[in-house]
Amino acid sequence: MQHPVMSVRKGTYKRQLPSGLTAYCSDEGKVIFTEALDQGHMGVYFKMAANFQTQSELAYCGLSSLVMAYNTLKDPDIAGGWWCEHMLHCYINLDMVRKTGITFGQLLYLAECIGLAVDGYSTHNMSDDCFRSIIRSATSTDEKVVIANFHRSSLGQTGSGHVAPLGGYNVRRDMLLVMDVARFKYMPHWVPLLSMKKAIDTVDGSTNERRGFCVVSLAKNVKPHLFFMPNLLVIVSQVDVFVHQWVSWLSRESSEHGPSELLQEAVIVLGACAKGLDEESFVLTHEALHECSAEHLHSTRGLFDTIRVSDLYSTLHAMAVFSSVEWKSVYLRMWRGLERRHPMAREVTAPMVTTLMLYSWPYCVDAQASTNAARLAKLIENSIAKQSIVLQREVAYLRQQLLFKVSQDA
C-alpha cells in the first residue's frame, strides 16, 4: 500500500537547538549518554532506537510516538508485532488527526486500544521529586516507555504542542533524552528534567486542558476496545452542554422515589440532555466497525448479545419512552450511527445505547451522599456486578475514558 509523502514546510527542516538543550550526537551529548548508561537509566533505549520512527504527517507526533512505544515493547516474534500510524485507523479518524493532531486524553485512550497498560500523569501541582521518582523508575527498565506531551516554545523550540517518547535519564545531570519523532526538525536531544516538567505543565489551546505524560507498558491478555469514548477528536460545545446538564441533574438531592422511579427519571433526563446533540456531537461511537476484521465484528456482536441479556437493558426496553419513534431517535443521538448498509447497523438500538451510558458513566460519588448520582450509582453497580466479564471490561474501558472528559468539565 502506498501512502502520500509528507510535505515539510520551508523553515521546519533541521532547526538549531536552543541554548540549554544538548544534541544527542554532539560530543557532550555522547558523554551524557555514556553517563546515563553507566547509571542504569537507559533501560529501554536500545530497543527504542531499533524501532525509532519519524512521523509521516506533520500532526502525527502523537500517533508516531505511540506506535514507536508499542513496537519497542511488543515481542517481535508475535504476529502483528510491527505497527505504523495508518494502522490506527480502526480506532481514530486519521483525516481529522492530520488536521488537528491528538490531545493527551486521546493518547491515553489510543494506548489502551492497542493493548498497552497506561499510567497517565499531570505535572500540575506535582513535586519535582515525585516527577523524578517516576522518571527514574521508568527509565531503569526495558519494559516501560515514557511519552511526554509538551509545548515546544517552553523549551525555546519553534512550534507548539508536541508528543515524543523519552529514551533515558542522566541522574547526575538531571537531563532527559527526547527521542523526537519529528527528526526532520529536531534530532534527539537532551533536555533538563525541570525544563521538561515545565513544558508539560502547559495548557492545550485546542481543549483548554493541561498536557501530561504517561508511562506505558505491554498489557497482558488485553483485547482492543469495542466501544469508544466521546467525540474527543473535535471539541464540540454540544457535548460539553450534554455533560454539564447530565452532571447537574446527578448532583441534585434525590427524591424519596423508589429505584424504578429513579431509573425512569434518569432515562428521561438523559434523553432531554441528548436532544441538544446532532450527528457531529455524538458521545459514543465505534469507528472500528466500519473497516476492521470479521473477527472483530464477531466479538462486537457477542458484546451486543451480553448487553441485551442484562437486567438493565430489559428494564429500559420495557419503558414506554422507547416505544416512541421520536424518542428512540433522540437517544440514538448519543451514538454515532453506522452506515445503513453495514450488517450491524440495525443491531444498535436506543435502549442499548442508553444502557451503555448508564453503565459507563463515572458517577464519582460519596457512598453516603443522598444525591441522584449516589443512588443511581448503587443501582448501576449492583447490576454490573451480575454481568459477564466481557461487558464489565468494556464498561471499565468506557468509564475511564469518560472520566477524563468529566473531570475536565467539573
C-alpha positions in Angstrom: 0.0 0.0 0.0 1.4 3.4 -0.9 0.9 6.4 1.3 1.4 10.1 0.4 4.8 11.5 1.1 4.8 14.2 3.8 5.5 17.7 2.7 7.7 19.6 5.2 7.1 23.3 5.4 10.0 25.6 4.5 11.9 26.5 7.7 10.8 23.4 9.5 13.7 21.3 8.4 16.8 20.9 10.6 16.2 23.6 13.2 19.0 24.6 15.5 18.6 23.5 19.1 18.2 26.4 21.6 20.6 27.1 24.4 20.2 24.7 27.3 19.4 21.7 25.1 22.1 19.3 24.0 22.2 17.5 20.8 22.3 13.7 21.3 25.0 13.2 18.6 27.3 16.1 19.9 30.4 15.3 21.8 28.8 16.5 25.1 25.6 14.5 24.2 27.7 11.3 23.9 29.2 11.9 27.3 25.8 12.5 28.8 24.6 9.3 27.2 27.6 7.2 28.4 27.0 8.5 32.0 23.3 7.7 31.9 24.1 4.2 30.5 26.5 3.6 33.4 23.9 4.8 35.9 21.4 2.2 34.6 18.8 4.7 33.3 18.9 4.0 29.6 16.8 0.8 30.1 14.6 0.9 27.0 17.0 3.0 24.8 18.4 0.2 22.6 15.0 -1.4 21.9 13.6 2.0 21.2 16.5 3.0 18.9 15.9 -0.1 16.9 12.2 1.0 16.5 12.8 4.7 16.1 10.0 6.2 13.9 9.8 9.5 12.1 6.3 10.9 12.0 4.8 10.6 8.5 2.5 13.6 8.8 3.1 17.0 10.4 0.3 16.3 13.0 1.2 12.7 13.6 3.6 13.1 16.5 1.2 11.5 19.0 0.5 8.5 16.7 4.1 8.1 15.8 5.2 8.2 19.5 2.5 5.6 20.3 3.4 3.1 17.7 7.1 3.6 18.4 6.5 2.7 22.0 4.3 -0.3 21.0 6.9 -1.6 18.6 9.6 -1.1 21.3 7.7 -3.1 23.9 6.0 -5.8 21.9 7.6 -9.2 21.4 8.8 -9.2 17.8 8.1 -13.0 17.5 4.4 -12.4 18.0 2.3 -11.9 14.8 1.4 -8.3 14.1 4.4 -7.1 16.0 5.1 -4.1 13.8 2.8 -1.1 13.7 2.8 2.1 11.8 0.4 5.1 12.2 -2.1 4.3 9.5 -2.9 1.0 11.3 -4.6 3.1 14.0 -7.5 3.9 11.5 -9.7 1.4 13.3 -9.6 3.5 16.5 -9.5 7.1 15.3 -10.3 9.2 12.3 -6.9 9.8 10.6 -8.2 12.5 8.4 -9.1 14.5 11.4 -5.8 13.8 13.1 -3.9 15.1 10.0 -5.7 18.4 10.6 -5.6 18.7 14.4 -3.3 16.1 15.9 -4.4 14.4 19.1 -4.8 15.5 22.7 -3.2 13.9 25.8 -6.6 12.3 26.6 -6.7 10.8 23.1 -3.2 9.5 23.5 -4.1 7.6 26.7 -7.2 6.1 25.1 -5.4 5.0 21.9 -2.6 3.4 24.0 -5.2 1.2 25.7 -6.9 0.4 22.4 -3.8 -1.2 21.0 -3.0 -3.2 24.2 -0.8 -1.0 26.3 -1.2 -0.6 30.1 -1.1 3.1 30.8 -0.4 5.3 33.8 -1.2 8.9 32.9 0.1 11.9 35.0 -0.3 15.7 35.1 2.8 17.6 36.3 0.5 20.4 37.5 0.9 20.5 41.3 3.3 17.5 41.1 6.5 18.0 43.1 9.9 17.9 41.4 10.9 14.9 43.4 7.8 13.0 42.5 8.4 13.7 38.8 12.0 12.5 39.2 10.9 9.4 41.0 8.5 8.3 38.3 11.1 9.0 35.6 13.9 7.1 37.5 11.7 4.1 37.9 10.5 4.0 34.3 14.0 4.5 32.7 15.6 1.8 34.8 13.8 -1.0 32.9 13.3 -2.0 29.2 9.7 -2.9 29.8 8.4 0.7 30.1 8.3 3.8 27.9 7.7 7.4 29.0 5.7 9.5 26.5 5.6 13.3 27.1 3.1 15.8 25.7 4.7 19.2 26.0 4.8 22.7 24.5 7.9 23.3 22.3 8.1 27.0 22.9 8.5 26.4 26.7 11.8 24.7 25.7 12.8 27.6 23.4 12.0 25.5 20.3 9.8 26.6 17.4 6.3 25.2 17.2 3.6 24.5 19.7 2.2 21.3 21.2 4.2 18.1 20.6 4.5 14.5 21.7 7.6 12.4 22.0 9.0 9.4 23.8 11.8 9.7 26.3 14.8 7.4 25.7 16.6 7.8 29.0 17.7 9.9 32.0 21.0 11.1 33.3 20.5 11.2 37.1 23.6 13.3 37.9 22.9 16.0 35.3 19.2 15.7 35.7 18.6 15.5 32.0 16.2 13.6 29.8 16.8 12.2 26.3 13.9 13.2 24.0 13.6 10.8 21.1 11.9 13.4 18.9 9.7 11.7 16.2 9.9 14.9 14.1 13.5 14.1 13.2 13.3 16.3 10.2 13.0 19.2 12.6 15.0 18.3 15.7 17.2 15.3 16.1 17.2 13.5 19.5 18.4 15.8 22.3 19.0 16.1 26.0 16.6 18.4 28.0 16.9 19.4 31.7 14.3 17.5 33.6 12.7 20.5 35.2 12.5 22.3 31.9 10.6 19.3 30.5 8.3 19.3 33.6 7.5 22.9 33.0 6.9 22.3 29.3 4.4 19.5 30.1 2.6 21.7 32.6 1.1 23.8 29.9 -2.5 24.2 28.5 -3.5 22.7 25.2 -5.2 25.7 23.5 -7.5 23.4 21.4 -9.1 21.9 24.6 -8.2 24.3 27.4 -6.9 21.2 29.2 -3.5 20.6 30.7 -1.0 18.4 28.9 0.6 15.5 30.7 2.9 12.5 30.4 2.4 8.8 30.6 4.3 5.6 31.3 3.2 2.7 29.1 4.0 -1.0 29.3 2.7 -4.0 27.5 -0.6 -5.1 28.9 -1.3 -8.8 29.4 -4.3 -10.5 27.8 -6.0 -7.3 26.7 -8.1 -7.1 23.6 -8.8 -3.8 21.7 -11.8 -1.8 22.8 -15.1 -2.4 21.2 -16.7 0.9 22.1 -15.0 4.2 22.2 -15.5 7.4 24.1 -16.8 10.6 23.1 -16.1 12.7 20.2 -12.7 13.5 21.7 -11.4 14.3 18.2 -13.3 17.6 17.9 -14.2 19.9 20.7 -17.9 20.2 20.2 -19.7 22.6 22.5 -22.9 20.5 22.3 -21.0 17.6 24.0 -19.9 19.9 26.8 -23.5 21.1 27.3 -24.7 17.5 27.4 -22.1 16.7 30.1 -23.0 19.8 32.1 -26.8 19.2 32.0 -26.4 15.5 33.0 -23.9 16.2 35.8 -26.2 19.0 37.1 -29.1 16.5 37.5 -26.8 13.9 39.1 -25.6 16.4 41.7 -29.1 17.2 42.9 -30.6 15.8 46.1 -32.6 12.7 45.3 -36.3 12.5 45.9 -37.8 9.7 48.0 -38.9 7.7 45.0 -38.0 4.0 44.7 -35.4 2.5 42.4 -37.7 2.1 39.5 -38.9 5.7 39.6 -35.3 6.9 39.9 -34.2 4.9 36.9 -37.2 6.2 34.9 -36.3 9.8 35.8 -32.7 9.2 34.9 -33.7 7.9 31.5 -36.0 10.9 30.8 -33.3 13.4 31.9 -30.7 11.6 29.8 -33.0 11.9 26.8 -33.6 15.6 27.4 -29.8 16.1 27.5 -29.4 14.1 24.3 -31.9 16.4 22.5 -29.1 19.0 22.1 -26.8 16.6 20.2 -26.6 16.4 16.5 -24.8 13.8 14.3 -21.5 15.5 14.7 -21.8 15.7 18.5 -22.2 12.0 19.5 -21.0 10.8 22.8 -20.4 7.1 21.9 -19.0 5.7 18.7 -17.3 2.7 17.2 -15.1 3.7 14.3 -13.7 0.1 14.1 -17.0 -1.4 12.9 -16.6 0.3 9.6 -13.3 -1.3 8.5 -12.0 -3.9 10.9 -11.8 -7.6 10.6 -14.6 -10.2 10.6 -13.2 -11.5 13.9 -13.5 -8.0 15.5 -17.1 -7.7 14.2 -17.9 -11.1 15.6 -16.6 -10.1 19.1 -18.6 -6.9 18.9 -21.8 -8.9 18.1 -21.0 -11.0 21.1 -20.8 -7.9 23.3 -24.2 -6.7 21.9 -25.6 -10.0 23.0 -24.4 -9.6 26.5 -25.9 -6.1 26.7 -29.3 -7.5 25.6 -29.4 -10.1 28.3 -28.5 -7.6 31.1 -31.2 -6.8 33.6 -30.8 -3.0 33.0 -31.4 -3.4 29.3 -34.5 -5.5 29.9 -35.9 -2.8 32.3 -35.2 0.0 29.8 -36.5 -1.9 26.8 -39.9 -2.2 28.6 -40.1 1.5 29.3 -42.8 3.4 27.4 -40.4 6.1 26.2 -38.6 3.6 24.0 -41.8 2.8 22.1 -41.9 6.3 20.7 -40.2 6.7 17.3 -39.3 10.3 18.2 -37.7 9.5 21.5 -35.8 6.5 20.0 -34.1 8.9 17.6 -33.3 11.2 20.5 -31.4 8.5 22.5 -29.6 7.4 19.4 -28.1 10.8 19.1 -25.7 9.7 21.8 -24.3 7.2 19.3 -22.5 7.8 16.0 -24.7 5.7 13.8 -23.3 3.1 11.4 -23.8 3.4 7.7 -27.2 1.9 6.8 -25.6 -0.7 4.6 -23.5 -2.0 7.4 -24.6 -5.5 8.6 -24.8 -4.5 12.2 -26.4 -1.1 11.7 -29.8 -2.4 12.8 -28.4 -4.0 16.0 -27.7 -0.8 17.8 -30.9 0.3 19.5 -31.9 3.2 21.7 -32.2 1.0 24.9 -28.8 -0.4 24.1 -27.1 3.0 23.8 -28.9 4.2 27.0 -27.8 1.1 28.9 -24.2 1.7 27.9 -24.4 5.3 29.0 -25.9 4.5 32.4 -23.4 1.6 33.0 -20.4 3.5 31.9 -20.9 6.9 33.5 -18.2 7.6 36.2 -20.5 8.7 39.0 -17.6 9.5 41.3 -19.7 10.0 44.4 -19.5 9.7 48.2 -21.3 6.5 49.1 -23.1 8.2 52.0 -24.4 11.1 49.8 -28.1 11.3 49.0 -27.8 12.8 45.5 -29.3 11.3 42.4 -25.7 10.2 41.4 -25.2 8.3 44.7 -28.5 6.4 44.5 -28.1 5.7 40.8 -24.5 4.6 41.2 -25.6 1.9 43.7 -28.3 0.7 41.4 -25.9 0.5 38.4 -23.1 -1.1 40.3 -25.4 -3.8 41.6 -26.5 -4.5 38.0 -22.9 -4.5 36.6 -21.7 -7.0 39.2 -24.2 -9.6 37.8 -23.0 -9.2 34.2 -20.4 -11.1 32.2 -16.7 -10.3 32.4 -16.8 -9.2 28.8 -19.3 -6.5 29.5 -17.7 -5.5 32.8 -14.4 -5.0 30.9 -15.9 -2.8 28.2 -17.7 -0.7 30.8 -14.4 -0.2 32.6 -12.8 1.0 29.4 -15.6 3.4 28.7 -15.7 4.7 32.2 -12.1 5.5 32.3 -12.4 7.4 29.0 -15.5 9.3 30.1 -13.8 10.1 33.4 -11.2 12.1 31.6 -13.9 14.2 29.9 -16.0 14.6 33.1 -13.0 15.6 35.3 -12.0 18.3 32.8 -15.5 19.7 32.8 -16.0 19.6 36.5 
